[in-house]
Amino acid sequence: MESLFITLTPSQRADIANQIQSQLDAIYGTPRTLSAEAQQRVDEIESIFADYYMLSPQQQTAEKDDELMALNDELSQIYGLRLDSELSPEELTKVADLHSQLAELSACEDRLSPQMQALYDQLDQIFGLPGNLYQHEQDQL
């Protein structure tokens, strides 16, 4: 079955994706803005993560991994994020549906609408591409 999203313009699909993301943010509790202090702490934590990933594998220890896990938990607290385990069954169903819609929207980005495909098919017929080429011309493609 063809997605209904394919008939929308890229701008309309982007608007829908933003609406879906807003619904996900509401379910998970993602804040739109942070206080200056909270943002400073987030920046510090992100810097620690970036420094860690610049280390060689030999320098990445279990102790540092534990520290990063604790920092990740701190980020969740700063952002006030809820974990999947904290969501109700209804919320989990809604999240799965929203992720499915986002995936469908993303897949539409790489496909042409039926109208656009028909135009490209007409252009291919006018210019003789690729079905009307001689075999040696097709081999060159």
TIRO-2110 file (N, C-alpha, C; in Angstrom, 1 decimal):
// TIRO-2110
0.8, -1.2, 0.0, N, 1, A
0.0, 0.0, 0.0, CA, 1, A
0.9, 1.2, 0.0, C, 1, A
0.6, 2.2, -0.9, N, 2, A
1.3, 3.4, -1.0, CA, 2, A
1.0, 4.3, 0.2, C, 2, A
2.1, 4.9, 0.7, N, 3, A
1.9, 5.9, 1.8, CA, 3, A
1.2, 7.1, 1.4, C, 3, A
0.3, 7.6, 2.3, N, 4, A
-0.3, 8.9, 2.0, CA, 4, A
0.6, 10.0, 2.1, C, 4, A
1.7, 9.8, 2.8, N, 5, A
2.7, 10.9, 3.0, CA, 5, A
3.4, 11.3, 1.7, C, 5, A
3.4, 10.3, 0.7, N, 6, A
4.1, 10.6, -0.5, CA, 6, A
3.5, 11.7, -1.3, C, 6, A
2.2, 12.0, -1.1, N, 7, A
1.5, 13.0, -1.9, CA, 7, A
1.7, 14.4, -1.3, C, 7, A
2.4, 14.5, -0.1, N, 8, A
2.6, 15.7, 0.5, CA, 8, A
3.9, 16.4, 0.0, C, 8, A
4.0, 17.7, 0.1, N, 9, A
5.3, 18.4, -0.2, CA, 9, A
6.3, 18.1, 0.9, C, 9, A
7.6, 18.3, 0.6, N, 10, A
8.6, 18.1, 1.6, CA, 10, A
8.3, 19.0, 2.8, C, 10, A
7.8, 20.2, 2.6, N, 11, A
7.5, 21.2, 3.7, CA, 11, A
6.4, 20.6, 4.5, C, 11, A
5.4, 20.1, 3.9, N, 12, A
4.3, 19.5, 4.7, CA, 12, A
4.8, 18.3, 5.5, C, 12, A
5.6, 17.4, 4.9, N, 13, A
6.2, 16.3, 5.6, CA, 13, A
7.0, 16.8, 6.8, C, 13, A
7.8, 17.8, 6.6, N, 14, A
8.6, 18.4, 7.7, CA, 14, A
7.7, 18.9, 8.8, C, 14, A
6.6, 19.5, 8.5, N, 15, A
5.7, 20.0, 9.5, CA, 15, A
5.1, 18.8, 10.3, C, 15, A
4.7, 17.8, 9.6, N, 16, A
4.2, 16.6, 10.3, CA, 16, A
5.2, 15.9, 11.2, C, 16, A
6.5, 15.9, 10.7, N, 17, A
7.5, 15.3, 11.5, CA, 17, A
7.8, 16.1, 12.7, C, 17, A
7.7, 17.4, 12.6, N, 18, A
7.8, 18.3, 13.8, CA, 18, A
6.7, 18.1, 14.8, C, 18, A
5.5, 17.9, 14.3, N, 19, A
4.3, 17.6, 15.2, CA, 19, A
4.5, 16.3, 15.9, C, 19, A
5.0, 15.3, 15.1, N, 20, A
5.2, 14.0, 15.7, CA, 20, A
6.3, 14.0, 16.8, C, 20, A
7.4, 14.8, 16.5, N, 21, A
8.4, 14.9, 17.5, CA, 21, A
7.9, 15.6, 18.7, C, 21, A
7.1, 16.6, 18.5, N, 22, A
6.5, 17.3, 19.7, CA, 22, A
5.7, 16.4, 20.6, C, 22, A
4.9, 15.5, 19.9, N, 23, A
4.2, 14.5, 20.7, CA, 23, A
5.1, 13.6, 21.5, C, 23, A
6.2, 13.1, 20.8, N, 24, A
7.2, 12.3, 21.5, CA, 24, A
7.8, 13.1, 22.7, C, 24, A
8.1, 14.3, 22.5, N, 25, A
8.7, 15.2, 23.5, CA, 25, A
7.8, 15.3, 24.7, C, 25, A
6.5, 15.4, 24.4, N, 26, A
5.5, 15.5, 25.5, CA, 26, A
5.4, 14.2, 26.3, C, 26, A
5.5, 13.1, 25.6, N, 27, A
5.4, 11.8, 26.3, CA, 27, A
6.6, 11.6, 27.2, C, 27, A
7.8, 11.9, 26.6, N, 28, A
9.1, 11.6, 27.4, CA, 28, A
9.4, 12.8, 28.3, C, 28, A
8.8, 13.9, 28.2, N, 29, A
9.0, 15.0, 29.1, CA, 29, A
10.2, 15.9, 28.6, C, 29, A
10.5, 15.9, 27.4, N, 30, A
11.7, 16.6, 26.9, CA, 30, A
11.4, 18.1, 26.9, C, 30, A
12.2, 18.9, 27.7, N, 31, A
12.0, 20.3, 27.8, CA, 31, A
12.4, 21.0, 26.5, C, 31, A
11.8, 22.1, 26.3, N, 32, A
12.2, 23.0, 25.1, CA, 32, A
13.4, 23.8, 25.4, C, 32, A
13.5, 24.3, 26.6, N, 33, A
14.7, 25.2, 27.0, CA, 33, A
15.2, 24.8, 28.4, C, 33, A
16.4, 25.1, 28.6, N, 34, A
17.0, 24.8, 29.9, CA, 34, A
17.5, 26.1, 30.5, C, 34, A
17.6, 26.1, 31.8, N, 35, A
18.1, 27.3, 32.5, CA, 35, A
19.6, 27.4, 32.1, C, 35, A
20.2, 28.6, 32.4, N, 36, A
21.6, 28.8, 32.0, CA, 36, A
22.5, 27.8, 32.8, C, 36, A
22.2, 27.6, 34.1, N, 37, A
23.0, 26.7, 34.9, CA, 37, A
22.9, 25.2, 34.3, C, 37, A
21.7, 24.8, 34.0, N, 38, A
21.5, 23.5, 33.5, CA, 38, A
22.2, 23.3, 32.1, C, 38, A
22.1, 24.3, 31.3, N, 39, A
22.7, 24.3, 30.0, CA, 39, A
24.3, 24.2, 30.1, C, 39, A
24.8, 24.9, 31.1, N, 40, A
26.2, 24.9, 31.4, CA, 40, A
26.7, 23.5, 31.8, C, 40, A
25.9, 22.8, 32.6, N, 41, A
26.2, 21.5, 33.1, CA, 41, A
26.1, 20.5, 31.9, C, 41, A
25.1, 20.7, 31.1, N, 42, A
24.9, 19.8, 29.9, CA, 42, A
26.2, 19.9, 29.0, C, 42, A
26.6, 21.2, 28.8, N, 43, A
27.8, 21.4, 28.0, CA, 43, A
29.0, 20.7, 28.6, C, 43, A
29.2, 20.8, 29.9, N, 44, A
30.3, 20.2, 30.6, CA, 44, A
30.2, 18.6, 30.4, C, 44, A
29.1, 18.1, 30.5, N, 45, A
28.9, 16.6, 30.4, CA, 45, A
29.2, 16.2, 28.9, C, 45, A
28.7, 17.0, 28.0, N, 46, A
28.9, 16.7, 26.6, CA, 46, A
30.4, 16.7, 26.3, C, 46, A
31.1, 17.7, 26.9, N, 47, A
32.6, 17.8, 26.7, CA, 47, A
33.3, 16.6, 27.2, C, 47, A
32.8, 16.1, 28.4, N, 48, A
33.4, 14.9, 29.0, CA, 48, A
33.2, 13.7, 28.0, C, 48, A
32.0, 13.6, 27.5, N, 49, A
31.7, 12.5, 26.5, CA, 49, A
32.6, 12.6, 25.3, C, 49, A
32.7, 13.8, 24.8, N, 50, A
33.6, 14.0, 23.6, CA, 50, A
35.0, 13.6, 23.9, C, 50, A
35.5, 14.0, 25.0, N, 51, A
36.9, 13.7, 25.4, CA, 51, A
37.1, 12.2, 25.5, C, 51, A
36.1, 11.5, 26.1, N, 52, A
36.2, 10.1, 26.3, CA, 52, A
36.3, 9.3, 25.0, C, 52, A
35.5, 9.8, 24.0, N, 53, A
35.4, 9.1, 22.7, CA, 53, A
36.7, 9.4, 21.9, C, 53, A
37.5, 10.3, 22.3, N, 54, A
38.8, 10.6, 21.6, CA, 54, A
39.9, 9.7, 22.2, C, 54, A
39.6, 9.0, 23.3, N, 55, A
40.6, 8.1, 23.9, CA, 55, A
40.7, 6.8, 23.0, C, 55, A
41.9, 6.3, 23.1, N, 56, A
42.1, 5.0, 22.4, CA, 56, A
41.3, 3.9, 23.2, C, 56, A
41.0, 2.8, 22.5, N, 57, A
40.3, 1.7, 23.3, CA, 57, A
41.0, 1.2, 24.5, C, 57, A
42.3, 1.3, 24.5, N, 58, A
43.0, 0.9, 25.7, CA, 58, A
42.8, 1.8, 26.9, C, 58, A
42.5, 3.1, 26.6, N, 59, A
42.3, 4.1, 27.6, CA, 59, A
40.9, 4.1, 28.1, C, 59, A
40.0, 3.5, 27.4, N, 60, A
38.6, 3.4, 27.8, CA, 60, A
38.4, 2.3, 28.8, C, 60, A
38.3, 2.6, 30.1, N, 61, A
38.2, 1.6, 31.1, CA, 61, A
36.8, 1.4, 31.6, C, 61, A
36.6, 0.3, 32.4, N, 62, A
35.3, 0.1, 33.0, CA, 62, A
34.9, 1.2, 34.0, C, 62, A
35.9, 1.7, 34.7, N, 63, A
35.7, 2.8, 35.6, CA, 63, A
35.1, 4.0, 34.9, C, 63, A
35.8, 4.3, 33.7, N, 64, A
35.3, 5.5, 33.0, CA, 64, A
34.0, 5.2, 32.3, C, 64, A
33.7, 4.0, 32.0, N, 65, A
32.4, 3.6, 31.4, CA, 65, A
31.3, 3.9, 32.5, C, 65, A
31.6, 3.5, 33.7, N, 66, A
30.7, 3.7, 34.8, CA, 66, A
30.4, 5.2, 35.1, C, 66, A
31.5, 6.0, 35.0, N, 67, A
31.4, 7.4, 35.1, CA, 67, A
30.5, 8.0, 34.1, C, 67, A
30.6, 7.5, 32.8, N, 68, A
29.8, 8.0, 31.7, CA, 68, A
28.3, 7.6, 31.9, C, 68, A
28.1, 6.4, 32.5, N, 69, A
26.7, 6.0, 32.7, CA, 69, A
26.1, 6.9, 33.8, C, 69, A
26.9, 7.2, 34.8, N, 70, A
26.3, 8.1, 35.8, CA, 70, A
26.1, 9.5, 35.2, C, 70, A
26.9, 10.0, 34.3, N, 71, A
26.7, 11.3, 33.7, CA, 71, A
25.5, 11.2, 32.8, C, 71, A
25.3, 10.1, 32.1, N, 72, A
24.1, 9.9, 31.3, CA, 72, A
22.9, 10.0, 32.1, C, 72, A
22.9, 9.4, 33.3, N, 73, A
21.7, 9.5, 34.2, CA, 73, A
21.5, 10.9, 34.6, C, 73, A
22.6, 11.6, 34.9, N, 74, A
22.5, 13.0, 35.3, CA, 74, A
21.8, 13.9, 34.1, C, 74, A
22.2, 13.6, 32.9, N, 75, A
21.6, 14.3, 31.8, CA, 75, A
20.1, 14.0, 31.7, C, 75, A
19.7, 12.7, 32.0, N, 76, A
18.3, 12.4, 32.0, CA, 76, A
17.6, 13.2, 33.0, C, 76, A
18.2, 13.4, 34.2, N, 77, A
17.6, 14.1, 35.3, CA, 77, A
17.5, 15.6, 34.9, C, 77, A
18.6, 16.1, 34.3, N, 78, A
18.5, 17.5, 33.9, CA, 78, A
17.4, 17.8, 32.9, C, 78, A
17.3, 16.9, 32.0, N, 79, A
16.3, 17.1, 30.9, CA, 79, A
14.9, 16.6, 31.4, C, 79, A
14.9, 15.9, 32.5, N, 80, A
13.6, 15.4, 33.0, CA, 80, A
13.0, 14.3, 32.2, C, 80, A
13.8, 13.6, 31.6, N, 81, A
13.4, 12.6, 30.6, CA, 81, A
12.8, 11.3, 31.4, C, 81, A
11.8, 10.8, 30.8, N, 82, A
11.3, 9.5, 31.3, CA, 82, A
11.8, 8.4, 30.5, C, 82, A
12.1, 7.3, 31.1, N, 83, A
12.6, 6.1, 30.4, CA, 83, A
11.4, 5.3, 29.9, C, 83, A
11.6, 4.4, 28.9, N, 84, A
10.6, 3.6, 28.4, CA, 84, A
10.0, 2.7, 29.5, C, 84, A
10.8, 2.3, 30.5, N, 85, A
10.3, 1.5, 31.6, CA, 85, A
9.3, 2.3, 32.5, C, 85, A
9.3, 3.6, 32.4, N, 86, A
8.4, 4.5, 33.2, CA, 86, A
7.1, 4.8, 32.4, C, 86, A
7.0, 4.4, 31.2, N, 87, A
5.8, 4.7, 30.4, CA, 87, A
4.8, 3.7, 30.6, C, 87, A
3.5, 4.1, 30.5, N, 88, A
2.4, 3.2, 30.6, CA, 88, A
2.3, 2.4, 29.3, C, 88, A
1.6, 1.3, 29.3, N, 89, A
1.4, 0.5, 28.1, CA, 89, A
0.8, 1.3, 26.9, C, 89, A
-0.2, 2.2, 27.3, N, 90, A
-0.8, 3.1, 26.3, CA, 90, A
0.3, 4.0, 25.7, C, 90, A
1.1, 4.6, 26.5, N, 91, A
2.2, 5.5, 26.0, CA, 91, A
3.2, 4.8, 25.2, C, 91, A
3.5, 3.5, 25.5, N, 92, A
4.4, 2.7, 24.7, CA, 92, A
3.8, 2.4, 23.4, C, 92, A
2.6, 2.1, 23.3, N, 93, A
1.9, 1.9, 22.0, CA, 93, A
1.9, 3.2, 21.2, C, 93, A
1.6, 4.3, 21.8, N, 94, A
1.6, 5.6, 21.1, CA, 94, A
3.0, 5.9, 20.6, C, 94, A
4.1, 5.7, 21.4, N, 95, A
5.4, 5.9, 21.0, CA, 95, A
5.8, 5.0, 19.8, C, 95, A
5.4, 3.8, 19.8, N, 96, A
5.7, 2.9, 18.7, CA, 96, A
5.0, 3.4, 17.4, C, 96, A
3.8, 3.8, 17.6, N, 97, A
3.0, 4.3, 16.4, CA, 97, A
3.7, 5.6, 15.8, C, 97, A
4.1, 6.5, 16.7, N, 98, A
4.8, 7.7, 16.3, CA, 98, A
6.1, 7.4, 15.6, C, 98, A
6.9, 6.5, 16.1, N, 99, A
8.1, 6.1, 15.5, CA, 99, A
7.9, 5.5, 14.1, C, 99, A
6.8, 4.7, 14.0, N, 100, A
6.4, 4.1, 12.7, CA, 100, A
6.1, 5.2, 11.7, C, 100, A
5.4, 6.2, 12.2, N, 101, A
5.0, 7.3, 11.3, CA, 101, A
6.3, 8.1, 10.8, C, 101, A
7.2, 8.3, 11.8, N, 102, A
8.4, 9.0, 11.4, CA, 102, A
9.2, 8.2, 10.4, C, 102, A
9.3, 6.9, 10.6, N, 103, A
10.0, 6.1, 9.6, CA, 103, A
9.3, 6.1, 8.2, C, 103, A
8.0, 6.1, 8.2, N, 104, A
7.3, 6.2, 6.9, CA, 104, A
7.6, 7.6, 6.3, C, 104, A
7.6, 8.7, 7.0, N, 105, A
7.9, 10.0, 6.5, CA, 105, A
9.3, 10.0, 5.9, C, 105, A
10.2, 9.4, 6.7, N, 106, A
11.6, 9.4, 6.2, CA, 106, A
11.7, 8.6, 4.9, C, 106, A
11.0, 7.5, 4.8, N, 107, A
11.1, 6.7, 3.6, CA, 107, A
10.5, 7.5, 2.4, C, 107, A
9.6, 8.4, 2.6, N, 108, A
9.0, 9.1, 1.5, CA, 108, A
10.0, 10.1, 0.9, C, 108, A
10.9, 10.5, 1.7, N, 109, A
11.9, 11.5, 1.3, CA, 109, A
12.7, 11.0, 0.0, C, 109, A
12.8, 9.7, -0.1, N, 110, A
13.6, 9.1, -1.1, CA, 110, A
12.8, 8.7, -2.3, C, 110, A
11.5, 8.8, -2.2, N, 111, A
10.6, 8.4, -3.3, CA, 111, A
9.9, 9.6, -3.9, C, 111, A
9.5, 9.4, -5.2, N, 112, A
8.8, 10.4, -5.9, CA, 112, A
7.3, 10.2, -5.8, C, 112, A
6.5, 11.3, -5.8, N, 113, A
5.1, 11.1, -5.9, CA, 113, A
4.7, 10.5, -7.2, C, 113, A
3.5, 9.9, -7.3, N, 114, A
3.1, 9.3, -8.5, CA, 114, A
3.1, 10.3, -9.7, C, 114, A
2.7, 11.5, -9.4, N, 115, A
2.7, 12.6, -10.4, CA, 115, A
4.1, 12.9, -10.9, C, 115, A
5.0, 13.0, -10.0, N, 116, A
6.4, 13.3, -10.4, CA, 116, A
7.0, 12.1, -11.2, C, 116, A
6.7, 10.9, -10.7, N, 117, A
7.2, 9.7, -11.4, CA, 117, A
6.7, 9.7, -12.8, C, 117, A
5.4, 10.0, -13.0, N, 118, A
4.9, 10.0, -14.4, CA, 118, A
5.6, 11.0, -15.3, C, 118, A
5.9, 12.2, -14.7, N, 119, A
6.6, 13.2, -15.5, CA, 119, A
8.0, 12.7, -15.9, C, 119, A
8.7, 12.1, -14.9, N, 120, A
10.0, 11.5, -15.2, CA, 120, A
9.9, 10.4, -16.3, C, 120, A
8.9, 9.6, -16.2, N, 121, A
8.7, 8.6, -17.2, CA, 121, A
8.5, 9.2, -18.6, C, 121, A
7.7, 10.3, -18.6, N, 122, A
7.5, 10.9, -19.9, CA, 122, A
8.8, 11.5, -20.5, C, 122, A
9.6, 12.1, -19.6, N, 123, A
10.9, 12.6, -20.0, CA, 123, A
11.8, 11.5, -20.5, C, 123, A
11.8, 10.3, -19.8, N, 124, A
12.6, 9.2, -20.3, CA, 124, A
12.2, 8.8, -21.7, C, 124, A
10.9, 8.8, -22.0, N, 125, A
10.4, 8.4, -23.3, CA, 125, A
10.8, 9.4, -24.3, C, 125, A
10.7, 10.7, -24.0, N, 126, A
11.1, 11.8, -24.9, CA, 126, A
12.6, 11.6, -25.3, C, 126, A
13.4, 11.4, -24.2, N, 127, A
14.9, 11.4, -24.5, CA, 127, A
15.4, 10.0, -24.7, C, 127, A
14.5, 9.0, -24.7, N, 128, A
14.9, 7.6, -25.0, CA, 128, A
15.7, 7.0, -23.9, C, 128, A
15.5, 7.3, -22.7, N, 129, A
16.3, 6.7, -21.6, CA, 129, A
15.4, 5.8, -20.7, C, 129, A
15.9, 4.8, -20.2, N, 130, A
17.0, 4.0, -20.7, CA, 130, A
16.5, 2.9, -21.6, C, 130, A
15.2, 2.6, -21.7, N, 131, A
14.7, 1.5, -22.4, CA, 131, A
14.9, 1.6, -23.9, C, 131, A
15.0, 2.8, -24.5, N, 132, A
15.1, 2.9, -26.0, CA, 132, A
16.6, 3.0, -26.5, C, 132, A
17.5, 2.7, -25.6, N, 133, A
18.9, 2.7, -26.0, CA, 133, A
19.3, 1.4, -26.7, C, 133, A
20.3, 1.6, -27.6, N, 134, A
20.9, 0.4, -28.1, CA, 134, A
21.7, -0.3, -27.0, C, 134, A
21.9, -1.6, -27.2, N, 135, A
22.5, -2.4, -26.1, CA, 135, A
23.9, -1.8, -25.7, C, 135, A
24.7, -1.4, -26.7, N, 136, A
26.0, -0.9, -26.3, CA, 136, A
25.9, 0.4, -25.5, C, 136, A
24.8, 1.2, -25.7, N, 137, A
24.6, 2.4, -25.0, CA, 137, A
24.1, 2.1, -23.6, C, 137, A
23.3, 1.1, -23.4, N, 138, A
22.8, 0.6, -22.1, CA, 138, A
24.0, 0.1, -21.3, C, 138, A
24.9, -0.6, -22.0, N, 139, A
26.1, -1.1, -21.3, CA, 139, A
26.9, 0.0, -20.7, C, 139, A
26.9, 1.1, -21.3, N, 140, A
27.8, 2.3, -20.9, CA, 140, A
27.2, 2.9, -19.6, C, 140, A
25.9, 2.7, -19.4, N, 141, A
25.3, 3.3, -18.2, CA, 141, A
25.7, 2.5, -17.0, C, 141, A
END
